[in-house]
């Protein structure tokens, strides 16, 4: 929907480096394959049949959150490009996006100067950002990952996105209704 500004907040799903047991990785693999079939979201064989089956795969939110924050600090529009690059690298190409070299390569792929990206990485306070994001989620009543919050004027709404997982039009209708109700209340 046009006219909406997007602001990313990393809540730190994986606060510490985590390696998952085989049964959890298999469960995620099967669930992601179903999500891909239902939604059309691409999940690559390198992810489904490679990375997810590797017992040394490590999940951690801090490196990827820091990369998004660093990209955003260079230019705000870079945040979403970095997030998309990380998602593509992980879910389609099966790359280990917690590794600094992979994140640097993504930064270069989205057009960032590698030295500027490295300097920005050194400046971001990822722990403070995650703490603030979690506090904000708690105040609004948003839970889970991902969570979405909509600000309309001075009001904040936790977005019930789970019910729209495979219904983009339903989501657009819900969003239009919320915005319309706000406009009517304001008039």
N, C-alpha and C positions, 0 to 999 in steps of 0.2 A: 504494500500500500504506500503510495507516495506521500510525502509530507511528514514521515516519521523519522526521527533520529534514533540511531541505534548506538547504545553504549554497552560495551562488554565488561563484565565483572567476573573474574575467575574465583570460584569458591573453593577450589582445592579438593576435588573428589578423592584424589590419591595424595594425601599430605606427606607421606613417606614413601621411599622406593619400595614397591611391592611386586613380588612374583606370585602368581596365582597357581594353585594346585591344578592338576590336569582336569579334574572334573569341572572346575569353574571355567577354565579356558574352553572346554568342550561345550559347556552350557552357553557361554557367550557366543561362541562360533555358530551354534545352531540358532540362537536368538537373532544374531545379526543377519544370518542368511534369510531368516523369515522376514525381518524388517526390510531387507533389500527387496524381497519378492513383493511385499505388500506396498512399499512406498516408492520403489524405483530408485532408491538411494543406492549408488554403486558401492559394492564391497568387492575388492579385488581378490583374486586367488592368492596373491602374495601375502595378503592379510589373513584370509580365511584358512588357507591351507599351508601357510608358512609361519608368519609371525605368531598367530594364536596357538599354534601347535608346539611352539618352541618353549620349553620349560624355563629358559633363561630370560624370556621377555620380561622387562621391568616396566611397570606403570608408575608414574609420578607426575603430579600436576605442577609442581614448582617450575621446572625448566620451560614447559610450554607456556605457562602463564607469564613468566618473565619475558619470553620471546615476544608475546603479543603486546605486553606493556612497553617493551623496548621499541618495537615497530611503531606503536601508537605515539610514543614520545618524540619520534622523528617527524611524524606527520600523522594526525588523527585518522585519516582514511586508511592508513596502513594496518590498523588493528584487524579489521575484518579480512583483509587480504592475507595477513599472516595466519589468522585462524583457519581460513580456507586452505591455505598451503599446508598447514600442519595436518588438518583433517584428511586431505588428499594423500599426503605422504604416508600417513598411518593406515587409513582404511582402504585405500586402493593399492598403494605401492608396498605396503607392509614394512615400512621403514621404522626404525627405532627413534621416535621423535623426542625422546628424553636425552639423546646424545647431542652435545654441543655442535659437533660438525654437521649433523643433519639439520639442526635449526639454523645454522649459518648458511647452509646451502639453500634452504627455503627462503631465507631473507634475501639472498642474492637473486633467486628466481622471481621474487615479487618486485625486484628493482631497487633494493636497498644497497647502499654502499656498505661493504663488509666491515670497514673500520668504524663507520658511524654506528652500525648495529652493535658491534662489540662494546663501544663506548657507552651506548645507551643501556646495554645489558648490565654494565657495571653500576649504573646510576639507579636502576629501579629497585624499589623496596617491595619485593614480591610478598614477603611475610605480612607486612602491614596491609597490602592490598587484599590478600586472602582473608585476613582477620576482619577488615572493614566489609568485605563482600558477604561474609557469613553473618555478621551483625545485621547488615541491611536485610538479608534474606529472612532472618529471624523476626525483625521488626515488621516486615510486610506480610509474613506468613507464607513465604515461598519455600518450598522444600524439594529436595531431590536434585539430581543433575541430569540433564540441564534443567534449570528453572528460568522462567521468564517473568518479568515484571513490566507493567505498562504504567507510565505516568501520563495522566490526562489532567492538565492544569496543575493543581496542587494535590490531586488525589493519586494514590498508587494502588494498583491492582495486581495480585498474583494471577498470572495467565494460566487457565486450565488447559495447557497445551496437550496433555496426554489424550484427552478426548478427541483431538483433531489429528492424531498421528497419521492417518491416511485420508484426511478430509481437508484439503487445503481450502476449498470453497467454504466449508463450514467454519474454518478459522477466520477467513476473510469476512464472513457474515457476522460472526461474533464480534470481531474487532470493529466493524462498521457500526454495529448496534451500540457498543460501549461508547464510541466516539460521538454517535448521534445523541445518545442519552445525555452525555456531558454537554453537548452544544445546546440542547433543549433546556437543561437545567440552568445553564449560564444566561440564557435569553430572557 
